[in-house]
Amino acid sequence: MDCCQLLPDSVDMGLILVNGEGRIMLWNRWIEERAGLAASQVTGVTLAEAFGPHVDPRVALVVREALDFGWSARLSHALHPMPLPLYPPGGGRSERMKQSIDVTPVVSEGRYHCLLQVRDVTETVRREALLKQQSRQLRLDLQRLSRAQVELQRSEMRFRELARQAPAGLFEADAQACCTFLNERCEQILGHDLEQVAGTPWINLLPVGEQARVRAIWCLAAESATRFAEEFRYIRPDGESRWMRAEAGPQRDEHGRISGFIGTMLDVTEFHERAIRNEFRANHDGLTSLLNRDRFERHLRAAISGAREVADRLALLFIDLDDFKGINDTHGHHAGDTVLKTIAARVRRVLRSEDMVARYGGDEFAVLLTGTDDSATLEAIIFKIHQAVGLPINLGHCHVRVGCSIGVSVYPDHGSDPLSLLTHADKAMYAAKRARSGHGTTPA
């Protein structure tokens, strides 16, 4: 078996890799068994051609967004229960299996590909439905048996056994958020047992900066008898920072008043960090961690709108490294990457925190400056950039120096829209480069 196919075939999920033209490159055994189509039948065709008219149109949309814009997406089973015509292996084709699909852009050779990770959540959905059904039944039982102490004890035992077996953290709290019950999983998540937190609102366990926000949402839910649902940062007793999501429904007493909430507590740190990483990758250059071109131009467009409202001025700098190609030719692309990362850090360091800097492409950088009302301030910043860029760069086996050419455009003097400012700065940069001709990269 091809080693490149062995790993995809060994995972317990479906993997489909689509290239920039929307054609299937990878189709693992998990998908084969549930789609009834061998990889050899679908390689090189589109998803629509592979699955026919039975695929959910939302799949094609999120794949296109991943290929065109590098956007990630998740087709949750709650909203899109059966996006692909997949069936349980060996179980006939009477009903599609429930699915959850993660759509992730993958960069290869400068182009976006799209990886679809398909998970069978049929059993999860069944268990969730069963748990909801059991919870509803338990609530009815508690109402019916509240008049009899013996029946109340039986209901309590049933509830605690369900809570003990639940994979999520379960909690019960009164209207003031004081916990009256925590299952074992919830105690593990919080790092506290019920005796330690009883009588104190669980919201007091949160960092000070989160308490007011979460308490306001909890009080609103209690006052309006609506569901509480919120994500928040949590510091465990051992100092570890985690992200949690709590969801709870209101409980009523025999008079119909809100007596408290019962709900779940989940550790969503992995999902939260993944979302942050995906957002960072979508908006930043992978080598230098500066803003990428698309994000920079969106900031520029917004900054122009803001400056127009308050009659402010903006300055746009185009920076191009002189004879950067000579570094790649002489020392290799790894050395070129070192130079780009070093220059990016230096430029970022000499600017103010409110200034924006981006890798615009290749060895070009762009800087957006605010509050540069006089030419002396602008010239001082440009001088600092020249000085910082011109310092020696250690490549390990030698040092090199690079210079740079900088073009400037000012809003509103040189244009009132992003295109005109970018064009003027680009032309000014090339004029500066011609003026600096003969100044290149030299070993230090």
Secondary structure, 3 states (H helix, E strand, C coil): CCHHHHHHHHCCCEEEEECCCCEEEEECHHHHHHHCCCHHHHCCCEHHHHHHHHCCHHHHHHHHHHHHHCCCEEECCCCCCCCCCCCCCCCCCCCCCCEEEEEEEEEECCEEEEEEEEEECHHHHHHHHHHHHHHHHHHHHHHHHCCCHHHHHHHHHHHHHHHHHCCCEEEEEECCCEEEEECHHHHHHHCCCHHHHCCCEHHHHCCHHHHHHHHHHHHHHHHHCCCEEEEEEEECCCCCEEEEEEEEEEEECCCCCEEEEEEEEEECHHHHHHHHHHHHHHHECCCCCCECHHHHHHHHHHHHHHHHHHCCCEEEEEEEECCHHHHHHHHCHHHHHHHHHHHHHHHHHHCCCCCEEEEEECCEEEEEEECCCCHHHHHHHHHHHHHHHCCCEECCCCEEECCEEEEEEEECCCCCCHHHHHHHHHHHHHHHHHHCCCCCCEEC
